[in-house]
């Protein structure tokens, strides 16, 4: 059973772009964000339109940051959390290039990177944009409760990121290289609490990390950073325990995107989550460190809870998935 892909031609991430919501723009890594919003409506009249505009903005700006024209882009690979991934589709309709809509919940960004890198590495396309987004207000009223109800959030919950991020993967140019990817499998440990995403997703992250280490023969020490998508504080602790039981200690290398976004504050509970979480953090903070040579080898493991708006109300447990992507600085 093979789950790891090696990209022999080393597709490069030559440009990125991010948009962060007001809460995120006041967080611990805010200086790395490209566009910081003062209003989470982004000048629109619905939260869904605001999220679409965020995703459109990072696609447009990633092209601009690469000093490319829209005609240079072969395909957009995008996903989000809304029903029928409308933020992605409605954004893509403004561009003339090909479009692939992908969905693996909050693991969507790493999924898009694996698909995009495969296309570029195989010589099928030259320039592909991989991106994802989420919005606190659009996700909350779809998956949980209308905001107007003001429901009390339990302590194990996370705060859905209002943010979007895009990577422009190219066969040309200069930038950090995508050298490998390990495809996740669906893992279900029987968690039924829709607020406890960290506990639901940590086993999937452990499964993918274990597969990655076994198939590649690498150990955690190979990486300067092992960054998960949105396990939050609780989920991160669970992951470290689970992978330690399998013989790997990631304590020195591991951090979670959801832990990085916000300042330490009880209002954010366990930290950030959402399809925009790993996209926002990777395409700002992590990409900056890779370009400056502060990180030479990074393993991005975005995690996703594969529930629906109906499944948990019907008593279903929450299956989860995680995909790992190896990104290395220029050698």
CORCORMO-V517909 format. One record per pair of residues at least 12 apart in sequence whose C-alpha atoms are under 10 Angstrom apart, sorted by sequence separation. I is the first residue (numbers start at 1). J is the second residue. If there is no record, write none. Layout:
[[I | J] [I | J]]
This chain:
[[21 | 33] [24 | 36] [25 | 37] [26 | 38] [41 | 53] [42 | 54] [76 | 88] [77 | 89] [88 | 100] [89 | 101] [100 | 112] [116 | 128] [117 | 129] [188 | 200] [189 | 201] [258 | 270] [259 | 271] [260 | 272] [261 | 273] [286 | 298] [306 | 318] [307 | 319] [20 | 33] [23 | 36] [24 | 37] [25 | 38] [41 | 54] [76 | 89] [78 | 91] [88 | 101] [102 | 115] [115 | 128] [116 | 129] [117 | 130] [187 | 200] [188 | 201] [189 | 202] [258 | 271] [259 | 272] [305 | 318] [306 | 319] [307 | 320] [18 | 32] [19 | 33] [20 | 34] [21 | 35] [22 | 36] [23 | 37] [40 | 54] [78 | 92] [88 | 102] [116 | 130] [187 | 201] [189 | 203] [237 | 251] [240 | 254] [257 | 271] [258 | 272] [259 | 273] [286 | 300] [305 | 319] [306 | 320] [18 | 33] [19 | 34] [20 | 35] [21 | 36] [22 | 37] [23 | 38] [76 | 91] [77 | 92] [86 | 101] [100 | 115] [113 | 128] [115 | 130] [186 | 201] [187 | 202] [188 | 203] [189 | 204] [236 | 251] [239 | 254] [256 | 271] [257 | 272] [258 | 273] [304 | 319] [305 | 320] [306 | 321] [17 | 33] [18 | 34] [19 | 35] [20 | 36] [21 | 37] [22 | 38] [23 | 39] [76 | 92] [85 | 101] [100 | 116] [112 | 128] [113 | 129] [114 | 130] [187 | 203] [188 | 204] [256 | 272] [257 | 273] [258 | 274] [261 | 277] [304 | 320] [305 | 321] [17 | 34] [18 | 35] [19 | 36] [20 | 37] [21 | 38] [22 | 39] [23 | 40] [37 | 54] [59 | 76] [75 | 92] [84 | 101] [85 | 102] [112 | 129] [113 | 130] [186 | 203] [187 | 204] [209 | 226] [256 | 273] [260 | 277] [261 | 278] [303 | 320] [304 | 321] [305 | 322] [16 | 34] [17 | 35] [18 | 36] [19 | 37] [20 | 38] [21 | 39] [22 | 40] [84 | 102] [85 | 103] [112 | 130] [113 | 131] [186 | 204] [187 | 205] [236 | 254] [259 | 277] [282 | 300] [303 | 321] [304 | 322] [21 | 40] [22 | 41] [35 | 54] [59 | 78] [76 | 95] [84 | 103] [111 | 130] [112 | 131] [140 | 159] [185 | 204] [187 | 206] [236 | 255] [258 | 277] [261 | 280] [302 | 321] [303 | 322] [304 | 323] [20 | 40] [21 | 41] [75 | 95] [76 | 96] [85 | 105] [110 | 130] [111 | 131] [112 | 132] [140 | 160] [184 | 204] [185 | 205] [187 | 207] [236 | 256] [257 | 277] [258 | 278] [261 | 281] [301 | 321] [302 | 322] [303 | 323] [21 | 42] [75 | 96] [76 | 97] [77 | 98] [78 | 99] [79 | 100] [80 | 101] [82 | 103] [109 | 130] [110 | 131] [139 | 160] [184 | 205] [186 | 207] [187 | 208] [235 | 256] [256 | 277] [257 | 278] [260 | 281] [301 | 322] [302 | 323] [303 | 324] [35 | 57] [73 | 95] [74 | 96] [75 | 97] [76 | 98] [77 | 99] [78 | 100] [79 | 101] [80 | 102] [81 | 103] [108 | 130] [109 | 131] [110 | 132] [138 | 160] [139 | 161] [184 | 206] [185 | 207] [186 | 208] [233 | 255] [236 | 258] [256 | 278] [257 | 279] [278 | 300] [300 | 322] [301 | 323] [302 | 324] [35 | 58] [55 | 78] [73 | 96] [74 | 97] [75 | 98] [76 | 99] [77 | 100] [78 | 101] [79 | 102] [80 | 103] [81 | 104] [82 | 105] [108 | 131] [109 | 132] [136 | 159] [137 | 160] [139 | 162] [184 | 207] [185 | 208] [205 | 228] [232 | 255] [233 | 256] [235 | 258] [236 | 259] [257 | 280] [258 | 281] [278 | 301] [279 | 302] [300 | 323] [301 | 324] [302 | 325] [34 | 58] [55 | 79] [71 | 95] [73 | 97] [74 | 98] [75 | 99] [76 | 100] [77 | 101] [78 | 102] [79 | 103] [80 | 104] [81 | 105] [108 | 132] [109 | 133] [135 | 159] [136 | 160] [137 | 161] [138 | 162] [184 | 208] [205 | 229] [226 | 250] [231 | 255] [232 | 256] [233 | 257] [257 | 281] [261 | 285] [278 | 302] [300 | 324] [301 | 325] [55 | 80] [70 | 95] [71 | 96] [72 | 97] [73 | 98] [74 | 99] [75 | 100] [76 | 101] [77 | 102] [78 | 103] [79 | 104] [80 | 105] [81 | 106] [107 | 132] [108 | 133] [135 | 160] [136 | 161] [137 | 162] [183 | 208] [184 | 209] [225 | 250] [226 | 251] [230 | 255] [231 | 256] [232 | 257] [233 | 258] [234 | 259] [256 | 281] [257 | 282] [260 | 285] [277 | 302] [278 | 303] [299 | 324] [300 | 325] [301 | 326] [35 | 61] [70 | 96] [71 | 97] [79 | 105] [80 | 106] [106 | 132] [134 | 160] [135 | 161] [136 | 162] [182 | 208] [185 | 211] [202 | 228] [205 | 231] [226 | 252] [227 | 253] [228 | 254] [229 | 255] [230 | 256] [231 | 257] [232 | 258] [233 | 259] [277 | 303] [299 | 325] [300 | 326] [34 | 61] [70 | 97] [79 | 106] [80 | 107] [81 | 108] [105 | 132] [106 | 133] [134 | 161] [135 | 162] [136 | 163] [182 | 209] [184 | 211] [221 | 248] [223 | 250] [225 | 252] [226 | 253] [227 | 254] [228 | 255] [229 | 256] [230 | 257] [231 | 258] [232 | 259] [233 | 260] [275 | 302] [298 | 325] [299 | 326] [300 | 327] [52 | 80] [79 | 107] [80 | 108] [102 | 130] [106 | 134] [133 | 161] [134 | 162] [135 | 163] [183 | 211] [184 | 212] [201 | 229] [202 | 230] [219 | 247] [220 | 248] [221 | 249] [224 | 252] [225 | 253] [226 | 254] [227 | 255] [228 | 256] [229 | 257] [230 | 258] [231 | 259] [232 | 260] [257 | 285] [275 | 303] [298 | 326] [299 | 327] [51 | 80] [79 | 108] [80 | 109] [99 | 128] [102 | 131] [103 | 132] [105 | 134] [133 | 162] [134 | 163] [135 | 164] [182 | 211] [183 | 212] [201 | 230] [202 | 231] [219 | 248] [220 | 249] [221 | 250] [223 | 252] [224 | 253] [225 | 254] [226 | 255] [227 | 256] [228 | 257] [229 | 258] [230 | 259] [257 | 286] [274 | 303] [275 | 304] [297 | 326] [298 | 327] [299 | 328] [21 | 51] [78 | 108] [79 | 109] [98 | 128] [99 | 129] [100 | 130] [102 | 132] [133 | 163] [134 | 164] [182 | 212] [201 | 231] [202 | 232] [205 | 235] [209 | 239] [219 | 249] [220 | 250] [223 | 253] [224 | 254] [225 | 255] [226 | 256] [227 | 257] [228 | 258] [229 | 259] [230 | 260] [273 | 303] [274 | 304] [297 | 327] [298 | 328] [51 | 82] [56 | 87] [60 | 91] [77 | 108] [78 | 109] [97 | 128] [101 | 132] [132 | 163] [133 | 164] [134 | 165] [181 | 212] [182 | 213] [200 | 231] [205 | 236] [219 | 250] [220 | 251] [221 | 252] [222 | 253] [223 | 254] [227 | 258] [228 | 259] [273 | 304] [274 | 305] [296 | 327] [297 | 328] [298 | 329] [19 | 51] [55 | 87] [56 | 88] [59 | 91] [77 | 109] [79 | 111] [132 | 164] [133 | 165] [180 | 212] [198 | 230] [199 | 231] [202 | 234] [203 | 235] [206 | 238] [207 | 239] [210 | 242] [220 | 252] [221 | 253] [295 | 327] [296 | 328] [297 | 329] [21 | 54] [52 | 85] [54 | 87] [55 | 88] [56 | 89] [59 | 92] [78 | 111] [79 | 112] [131 | 164] [132 | 165] [133 | 166] [182 | 215] [197 | 230] [198 | 231] [199 | 232] [202 | 235] [206 | 239] [210 | 243] [220 | 253] [295 | 328] [296 | 329] [297 | 330] [19 | 53] [20 | 54] [48 | 82] [52 | 86] [53 | 87] [55 | 89] [56 | 90] [57 | 91] [60 | 94] [77 | 111] [78 | 112] [131 | 165] [132 | 166] [182 | 216] [197 | 231] [198 | 232] [201 | 235] [202 | 236] [205 | 239] [206 | 240] [209 | 243] [220 | 254] [236 | 270] [295 | 329] [296 | 330] [19 | 54] [51 | 86] [52 | 87] [53 | 88] [55 | 90] [56 | 91] [60 | 95] [77 | 112] [78 | 113] [130 | 165] [131 | 166] [132 | 167] [196 | 231] [197 | 232] [198 | 233] [199 | 234] [200 | 235] [201 | 236] [202 | 237] [203 | 238] [204 | 239] [205 | 240] [206 | 241] [207 | 242] [213 | 248] [234 | 269] [235 | 270] [293 | 328] [294 | 329] [296 | 331] [18 | 54] [19 | 55] [51 | 87] [52 | 88] [55 | 91] [56 | 92] [59 | 95] [76 | 112] [77 | 113] [130 | 166] [131 | 167] [157 | 193] [159 | 195] [180 | 216] [196 | 232] [198 | 234] [199 | 235] [202 | 238] [203 | 239] [206 | 242] [207 | 243] [210 | 246] [232 | 268] [233 | 269] [234 | 270] [293 | 329] [18 | 55] [19 | 56] [49 | 86] [50 | 87] [51 | 88] [52 | 89] [53 | 90] [54 | 91] [55 | 92] [56 | 93] [129 | 166] [130 | 167] [131 | 168] [156 | 193] [157 | 194] [158 | 195] [197 | 234] [198 | 235] [199 | 236] [201 | 238] [202 | 239] [205 | 242] [206 | 243] [210 | 247] [232 | 269] [233 | 270] [234 | 271] [290 | 327] [291 | 328] [292 | 329] [293 | 330] [17 | 55] [19 | 57] [48 | 86] [49 | 87] [52 | 90] [53 | 91] [56 | 94] [77 | 115] [129 | 167] [130 | 168] [157 | 195] [158 | 196] [196 | 234] [197 | 235] [198 | 236] [199 | 237] [200 | 238] [201 | 239] [202 | 240] [205 | 243] [206 | 244] [210 | 248] [232 | 270] [233 | 271] [290 | 328] [291 | 329] [18 | 57] [19 | 58] [48 | 87] [52 | 91] [56 | 95] [77 | 116] [128 | 167] [129 | 168] [130 | 169] [156 | 195] [157 | 196] [158 | 197] [196 | 235] [198 | 237] [199 | 238] [202 | 241] [203 | 242] [207 | 246] [209 | 248] [231 | 270] [232 | 271] [233 | 272] [290 | 329] [291 | 330] [17 | 57] [18 | 58] [51 | 91] [52 | 92] [76 | 116] [128 | 168] [129 | 169] [155 | 195] [156 | 196] [157 | 197] [158 | 198] [198 | 238] [199 | 239] [202 | 242] [203 | 243] [206 | 246] [230 | 270] [231 | 271] [232 | 272] [287 | 327] [289 | 329] [290 | 330] [17 | 58] [18 | 59] [49 | 90] [75 | 116] [127 | 168] [128 | 169] [129 | 170] [154 | 195] [155 | 196] [156 | 197] [157 | 198] [198 | 239] [202 | 243] [209 | 250] [230 | 271] [231 | 272] [232 | 273] [16 | 58] [17 | 59] [19 | 61] [49 | 91] [127 | 169] [128 | 170] [153 | 195] [154 | 196] [156 | 198] [230 | 272] [231 | 273] [287 | 329] [16 | 59] [17 | 60] [18 | 61] [88 | 131] [126 | 169] [127 | 170] [128 | 171] [156 | 199] [229 | 272] [230 | 273] [231 | 274] [257 | 300] [17 | 61] [18 | 62] [75 | 119] [88 | 132] [125 | 169] [126 | 170] [127 | 171] [229 | 273] [230 | 274] [256 | 300] [257 | 301] [16 | 61] [17 | 62] [87 | 132] [88 | 133] [125 | 170] [126 | 171] [127 | 172] [229 | 274] [230 | 275] [253 | 298] [254 | 299] [256 | 301] [257 | 302] [15 | 61] [16 | 62] [17 | 63] [74 | 120] [87 | 133] [125 | 171] [126 | 172] [229 | 275] [230 | 276] [253 | 299] [256 | 302] [15 | 62] [16 | 63] [17 | 64] [85 | 132] [87 | 134] [229 | 276] [230 | 277] [14 | 62] [15 | 63] [16 | 64] [17 | 65] [85 | 133] [121 | 169] [123 | 171] [229 | 277] [230 | 278] [14 | 63] [15 | 64] [16 | 65] [17 | 66] [120 | 169] [121 | 170] [122 | 171] [228 | 277] [229 | 278] [15 | 65] [16 | 66] [74 | 124] [75 | 125] [119 | 169] [120 | 170] [121 | 171] [144 | 194] [228 | 278] [229 | 279] [14 | 65] [15 | 66] [74 | 125] [75 | 126] [76 | 127] [77 | 128] [78 | 129] [79 | 130] [80 | 131] [81 | 132] [82 | 133] [116 | 167] [119 | 170] [120 | 171] [143 | 194] [144 | 195] [227 | 278] [14 | 66] [15 | 67] [73 | 125] [74 | 126] [75 | 127] [76 | 128] [77 | 129] [78 | 130] [79 | 131] [80 | 132] [81 | 133] [82 | 134] [116 | 168] [117 | 169] [119 | 171] [120 | 172] [143 | 195] [229 | 281] [13 | 66] [14 | 67] [73 | 126] [74 | 127] [75 | 128] [76 | 129] [77 | 130] [78 | 131] [79 | 132] [80 | 133] [81 | 134] [82 | 135] [113 | 166] [116 | 169] [117 | 170] [229 | 282] [72 | 126] [73 | 127] [74 | 128] [75 | 129] [76 | 130] [77 | 131] [78 | 132] [79 | 133] [80 | 134] [81 | 135] [113 | 167] [116 | 170] [117 | 171] [227 | 281] [72 | 127] [73 | 128] [74 | 129] [75 | 130] [76 | 131] [77 | 132] [78 | 133] [79 | 134] [80 | 135] [109 | 164] [112 | 167] [113 | 168] [227 | 282] [72 | 128] [73 | 129] [82 | 138] [83 | 139] [109 | 165] [113 | 169] [81 | 138] [82 | 139] [109 | 166] [121 | 178] [81 | 139] [109 | 167] [121 | 179] [68 | 127] [80 | 139] [83 | 142] [227 | 286] [82 | 142] [117 | 177] [118 | 178] [81 | 142] [82 | 143] [117 | 178] [225 | 286] [81 | 143] [117 | 179] [118 | 180] [117 | 180] [118 | 181] [63 | 127] [114 | 178] [117 | 181] [113 | 178] [63 | 129] [114 | 180] [115 | 181] [62 | 129] [114 | 181] [62 | 130] [113 | 181] [114 | 182] [60 | 129] [114 | 183] [161 | 230] [59 | 129] [111 | 181] [160 | 230] [224 | 294] [225 | 295] [58 | 129] [59 | 130] [110 | 181] [111 | 182] [159 | 230] [224 | 295] [225 | 296] [226 | 297] [227 | 298] [228 | 299] [229 | 300] [230 | 301] [231 | 302] [59 | 131] [110 | 182] [111 | 183] [158 | 230] [198 | 270] [223 | 295] [224 | 296] [225 | 297] [226 | 298] [227 | 299] [228 | 300] [229 | 301] [230 | 302] [231 | 303] [58 | 131] [59 | 132] [110 | 183] [111 | 184] [158 | 231] [159 | 232] [197 | 270] [198 | 271] [223 | 296] [224 | 297] [225 | 298] [226 | 299] [227 | 300] [228 | 301] [229 | 302] [230 | 303] [231 | 304] [58 | 132] [158 | 232] [196 | 270] [222 | 296] [223 | 297] [224 | 298] [225 | 299] [226 | 300] [227 | 301] [228 | 302] [229 | 303] [230 | 304] [56 | 131] [58 | 133] [157 | 232] [158 | 233] [198 | 273] [222 | 297] [223 | 298] [224 | 299] [225 | 300] [226 | 301] [227 | 302] [228 | 303] [229 | 304] [230 | 305] [55 | 131] [156 | 232] [158 | 234] [197 | 273] [222 | 298] [223 | 299] [55 | 132] [56 | 133] [107 | 184] [156 | 233] [157 | 234] [222 | 299] [54 | 132] [55 | 133] [156 | 234] [54 | 133] [55 | 134] [156 | 235] [220 | 299] [54 | 134] [52 | 133] [54 | 135] [51 | 133] [52 | 134] [51 | 134] [52 | 135] [51 | 135] [80 | 164] [50 | 135] [51 | 136] [48 | 134] [51 | 137] [48 | 135] [51 | 138] [212 | 299] [47 | 135] [50 | 138] [78 | 166] [47 | 136] [48 | 137] [49 | 138] [77 | 166] [47 | 137] [48 | 138] [76 | 166] [77 | 167] [209 | 299] [46 | 137] [47 | 138] [48 | 139] [46 | 138] [47 | 139] [76 | 168] [209 | 301] [208 | 301] [229 | 322] [41 | 135] [107 | 201] [228 | 322] [229 | 323] [40 | 135] [73 | 168] [106 | 201] [206 | 301] [208 | 303] [228 | 323] [229 | 324] [40 | 136] [41 | 137] [73 | 169] [205 | 301] [228 | 324] [40 | 137] [73 | 170] [161 | 258] [204 | 301] [205 | 302] [227 | 324] [160 | 258] [205 | 303] [226 | 324] [159 | 258] [204 | 303] [205 | 304] [13 | 113] [158 | 258] [161 | 261] [203 | 303] [204 | 304] [226 | 326] [158 | 259] [161 | 262] [201 | 302] [202 | 303] [204 | 305] [66 | 168] [201 | 303] [202 | 304] [62 | 165] [63 | 166] [65 | 168] [159 | 262] [200 | 303] [201 | 304] [202 | 305] [223 | 326] [13 | 117] [62 | 166] [63 | 167] [66 | 170] [200 | 304] [201 | 305] [223 | 327] [224 | 328] [11 | 116] [12 | 117] [58 | 163] [59 | 164] [61 | 166] [62 | 167] [63 | 168] [198 | 303] [200 | 305] [201 | 306] [223 | 328] [11 | 117] [58 | 164] [59 | 165] [60 | 166] [62 | 168] [197 | 303] [198 | 304] [199 | 305] [200 | 306] [7 | 114] [10 | 117] [11 | 118] [57 | 164] [58 | 165] [59 | 166] [66 | 173] [197 | 304] [198 | 305] [9 | 117] [10 | 118] [11 | 119] [12 | 120] [54 | 162] [55 | 163] [56 | 164] [57 | 165] [58 | 166] [59 | 167] [66 | 174] [159 | 267] [160 | 268] [197 | 305] [5 | 114] [9 | 118] [11 | 120] [12 | 121] [54 | 163] [55 | 164] [57 | 166] [58 | 167] [59 | 168] [158 | 267] [159 | 268] [196 | 305] [7 | 117] [10 | 120] [11 | 121] [54 | 164] [55 | 165] [56 | 166] [158 | 268] [159 | 269] [161 | 271] [162 | 272] [164 | 274] [165 | 275] [166 | 276] [6 | 117] [7 | 118] [9 | 120] [10 | 121] [11 | 122] [51 | 162] [53 | 164] [54 | 165] [55 | 166] [155 | 266] [157 | 268] [158 | 269] [159 | 270] [160 | 271] [161 | 272] [162 | 273] [163 | 274] [164 | 275] [165 | 276] [176 | 287] [194 | 305] [212 | 323] [5 | 117] [6 | 118] [9 | 121] [11 | 123] [50 | 162] [51 | 163] [52 | 164] [155 | 267] [157 | 269] [158 | 270] [159 | 271] [160 | 272] [161 | 273] [162 | 274] [163 | 275] [164 | 276] [165 | 277] [167 | 279] [175 | 287] [212 | 324] [5 | 118] [7 | 120] [8 | 121] [9 | 122] [14 | 127] [16 | 129] [18 | 131] [20 | 133] [51 | 164] [155 | 268] [156 | 269] [157 | 270] [158 | 271] [159 | 272] [160 | 273] [161 | 274] [162 | 275] [163 | 276] [164 | 277] [165 | 278] [166 | 279] [177 | 290] [194 | 307] [208 | 321] [209 | 322] [211 | 324] [212 | 325] [7 | 121] [8 | 122] [9 | 123] [13 | 127] [15 | 129] [16 | 130] [17 | 131] [19 | 133] [21 | 135] [153 | 267] [155 | 269] [156 | 270] [157 | 271] [158 | 272] [159 | 273] [160 | 274] [161 | 275] [162 | 276] [163 | 277] [164 | 278] [165 | 279] [166 | 280] [176 | 290] [194 | 308] [207 | 321] [208 | 322] [209 | 323] [6 | 121] [7 | 122] [11 | 126] [12 | 127] [13 | 128] [16 | 131] [18 | 133] [20 | 135] [21 | 136] [153 | 268] [154 | 269] [155 | 270] [156 | 271] [157 | 272] [158 | 273] [159 | 274] [160 | 275] [161 | 276] [162 | 277] [163 | 278] [164 | 279] [165 | 280] [167 | 282] [175 | 290] [176 | 291] [192 | 307] [194 | 309] [204 | 319] [205 | 320] [206 | 321] [207 | 322] [208 | 323] [209 | 324] [11 | 127] [13 | 129] [153 | 269] [157 | 273] [158 | 274] [160 | 276] [161 | 277] [163 | 279] [164 | 280] [165 | 281] [166 | 282] [167 | 283] [175 | 291] [203 | 319] [204 | 320] [205 | 321] [206 | 322] [207 | 323] [208 | 324] [13 | 130] [160 | 277] [161 | 278] [163 | 280] [164 | 281] [165 | 282] [166 | 283] [174 | 291] [176 | 293] [184 | 301] [188 | 305] [194 | 311] [200 | 317] [201 | 318] [203 | 320] [204 | 321] [205 | 322] [162 | 280] [163 | 281] [165 | 283] [166 | 284] [179 | 297] [181 | 299] [183 | 301] [184 | 302] [186 | 304] [187 | 305] [188 | 306] [194 | 312] [200 | 318] [201 | 319] [202 | 320] [203 | 321] [204 | 322] [205 | 323] [110 | 229] [161 | 280] [164 | 283] [165 | 284] [180 | 299] [181 | 300] [182 | 301] [184 | 303] [186 | 305] [187 | 306] [192 | 311] [193 | 312] [194 | 313] [199 | 318] [200 | 319] [201 | 320] [202 | 321] [203 | 322] [204 | 323] [205 | 324] [109 | 229] [167 | 287] [176 | 296] [177 | 297] [178 | 298] [181 | 301] [186 | 306] [192 | 312] [200 | 320] [201 | 321] [202 | 322] [107 | 228] [108 | 229] [176 | 297] [178 | 299] [191 | 312] [192 | 313] [197 | 318] [199 | 320] [200 | 321] [201 | 322] [40 | 162] [107 | 229] [176 | 298] [193 | 315] [196 | 318] [40 | 163] [106 | 229] [107 | 230] [192 | 315] [193 | 316] [194 | 317] [197 | 320] [106 | 230] [192 | 316] [193 | 317] [194 | 318] [37 | 162] [106 | 231] [191 | 316] [192 | 317] [193 | 318] [37 | 163] [190 | 316] [191 | 317] [192 | 318] [36 | 163] [190 | 317] [191 | 318] [192 | 319] [35 | 163] [189 | 317] [190 | 318] [191 | 319] [35 | 164] [188 | 317] [189 | 318] [190 | 319] [191 | 320] [33 | 163] [188 | 318] [189 | 319] [34 | 165] [187 | 318] [188 | 319] [189 | 320] [33 | 165] [187 | 319] [188 | 320] [186 | 319] [187 | 320] [188 | 321] [185 | 319] [186 | 320] [187 | 321] [139 | 274] [185 | 320] [186 | 321] [187 | 322] [136 | 272] [184 | 320] [185 | 321] [186 | 322] [24 | 161] [25 | 162] [136 | 273] [184 | 321] [185 | 322] [23 | 161] [24 | 162] [25 | 163] [136 | 274] [183 | 321] [184 | 322] [185 | 323] [23 | 162] [24 | 163] [134 | 273] [135 | 274] [183 | 322] [184 | 323] [21 | 161] [22 | 162] [23 | 163] [134 | 274] [135 | 275] [136 | 276] [182 | 322] [183 | 323] [184 | 324] [20 | 161] [21 | 162] [22 | 163] [133 | 274] [134 | 275] [135 | 276] [182 | 323] [183 | 324] [20 | 162] [21 | 163] [132 | 274] [133 | 275] [134 | 276] [135 | 277] [181 | 323] [182 | 324] [183 | 325] [19 | 162] [20 | 163] [21 | 164] [132 | 275] [133 | 276] [134 | 277] [181 | 324] [182 | 325] [19 | 163] [20 | 164] [131 | 275] [132 | 276] [133 | 277] [180 | 324] [181 | 325] [182 | 326] [18 | 163] [19 | 164] [20 | 165] [131 | 276] [132 | 277] [133 | 278] [134 | 279] [180 | 325] [181 | 326] [18 | 164] [19 | 165] [132 | 278] [133 | 279] [134 | 280] [179 | 325] [180 | 326] [181 | 327] [17 | 164] [18 | 165] [19 | 166] [132 | 279] [133 | 280] [178 | 325] [179 | 326] [180 | 327] [17 | 165] [18 | 166] [131 | 279] [132 | 280] [178 | 326] [179 | 327] [180 | 328] [16 | 165] [17 | 166] [18 | 167] [130 | 279] [131 | 280] [177 | 326] [178 | 327] [179 | 328] [16 | 166] [17 | 167] [177 | 327] [178 | 328] [15 | 166] [16 | 167] [17 | 168] [176 | 327] [177 | 328] [178 | 329] [15 | 167] [16 | 168] [131 | 283] [176 | 328] [177 | 329] [13 | 166] [14 | 167] [15 | 168] [16 | 169] [175 | 328] [176 | 329] [177 | 330] [13 | 167] [14 | 168] [15 | 169] [175 | 329] [176 | 330] [177 | 331] [12 | 167] [13 | 168] [14 | 169] [15 | 170] [174 | 329] [175 | 330] [176 | 331] [12 | 168] [13 | 169] [14 | 170] [174 | 330] [11 | 168] [12 | 169] [13 | 170] [14 | 171] [11 | 169] [12 | 170] [13 | 171] [14 | 172] [15 | 173] [11 | 170] [12 | 171] [13 | 172] [14 | 173] [15 | 174] [10 | 170] [11 | 171] [12 | 172] [13 | 173] [14 | 174] [15 | 175] [10 | 171] [11 | 172] [12 | 173] [13 | 174] [14 | 175] [15 | 176] [9 | 171] [11 | 173] [12 | 174] [13 | 175] [14 | 176] [11 | 174] [12 | 175] [13 | 176] [14 | 177] [11 | 175] [12 | 176] [13 | 177] [143 | 307] [11 | 176] [12 | 177] [13 | 178] [110 | 275] [143 | 308] [144 | 309] [10 | 176] [11 | 177] [12 | 178] [108 | 274] [109 | 275] [142 | 308] [143 | 309] [10 | 177] [11 | 178] [12 | 179] [106 | 273] [107 | 274] [108 | 275] [109 | 276] [142 | 309] [143 | 310] [9 | 177] [10 | 178] [11 | 179] [106 | 274] [107 | 275] [108 | 276] [109 | 277] [110 | 278] [141 | 309] [9 | 178] [10 | 179] [11 | 180] [105 | 274] [106 | 275] [107 | 276] [109 | 278] [110 | 279] [143 | 312] [7 | 177] [8 | 178] [9 | 179] [10 | 180] [105 | 275] [106 | 276] [107 | 277] [108 | 278] [109 | 279] [7 | 178] [8 | 179] [104 | 275] [105 | 276] [106 | 277] [107 | 278] [108 | 279] [109 | 280] [6 | 178] [7 | 179] [8 | 180] [103 | 275] [106 | 278] [107 | 279] [6 | 179] [7 | 180] [106 | 279] [109 | 282] [5 | 179] [6 | 180] [7 | 181] [5 | 180] [6 | 181] [4 | 180] [5 | 181] [6 | 182] [4 | 181] [5 | 182] [3 | 181] [4 | 182] [5 | 183] [3 | 182] [4 | 183] [2 | 182] [3 | 183] [4 | 184] [2 | 183] [3 | 184] [3 | 185] [110 | 300] [111 | 301] [109 | 300] [110 | 301] [111 | 302] [109 | 301] [110 | 302] [111 | 303] [81 | 274] [109 | 302] [110 | 303] [80 | 274] [81 | 275] [107 | 301] [108 | 302] [109 | 303] [80 | 275] [81 | 276] [107 | 302] [108 | 303] [109 | 304] [79 | 275] [80 | 276] [106 | 302] [107 | 303] [108 | 304] [79 | 276] [105 | 302] [106 | 303] [107 | 304] [104 | 302] [105 | 303] [106 | 304] [107 | 305] [104 | 303] [105 | 304] [106 | 305] [107 | 306] [104 | 304] [105 | 305] [106 | 306] [103 | 304] [104 | 305] [105 | 306] [104 | 306] [105 | 307] [103 | 306] [104 | 307] [105 | 308] [4 | 208] [3 | 208] [4 | 211] [3 | 211] [4 | 212] [117 | 325] [2 | 211] [3 | 212] [4 | 213] [114 | 323] [4 | 214] [5 | 215] [6 | 216] [113 | 323] [114 | 324] [4 | 215] [5 | 216] [111 | 322] [112 | 323] [113 | 324] [114 | 325] [3 | 215] [4 | 216] [110 | 322] [111 | 323] [113 | 325] [114 | 326] [2 | 215] [107 | 320] [108 | 321] [110 | 323] [111 | 324] [1 | 215] [106 | 320] [107 | 321] [108 | 322] [109 | 323] [110 | 324] [111 | 325] [105 | 320] [106 | 321] [107 | 322] [108 | 323] [110 | 325] [104 | 320] [105 | 321] [106 | 322] [107 | 323] [104 | 321] [105 | 322] [107 | 324] [104 | 322] [104 | 323] [55 | 276] [83 | 308] [83 | 309] [81 | 308] [30 | 260] [28 | 259] [29 | 260] [30 | 261] [28 | 260] [29 | 261] [30 | 262] [27 | 260] [28 | 261] [29 | 262] [27 | 261] [28 | 262] [29 | 263] [26 | 261] [27 | 262] [28 | 263] [25 | 261] [26 | 262] [27 | 263] [28 | 264] [24 | 261] [25 | 262] [26 | 263] [27 | 264] [23 | 261] [24 | 262] [23 | 262] [24 | 263] [23 | 263] [20 | 261] [23 | 268] [34 | 280] [33 | 280] [24 | 272] [32 | 280] [33 | 281] [32 | 281] [34 | 283] [33 | 283] [34 | 284] [30 | 281] [32 | 283] [33 | 284] [29 | 281] [32 | 284] [33 | 285] [24 | 277] [31 | 284] [32 | 285] [30 | 284] [31 | 285] [32 | 286] [29 | 284] [30 | 285] [32 | 287] [20 | 276] [24 | 280] [29 | 285] [32 | 288] [19 | 276] [20 | 277] [18 | 276] [19 | 279] [20 | 280] [18 | 279] [19 | 280] [20 | 281] [17 | 279] [18 | 280] [16 | 279] [17 | 280] [18 | 281] [16 | 280] [18 | 282] [19 | 283] [17 | 282] [18 | 283] [19 | 284] [16 | 282] [17 | 283] [18 | 284] [16 | 283] [17 | 284] [15 | 283] [16 | 284] [13 | 283] [16 | 287] [15 | 287] [16 | 288] [13 | 287] [14 | 291] [13 | 327] [12 | 327] [11 | 327] [12 | 328] [13 | 329] [10 | 327] [12 | 329] [10 | 328] [12 | 330] [4 | 323] [7 | 326] [3 | 323] [4 | 324] [5 | 325] [6 | 326] [10 | 330] [4 | 325]]
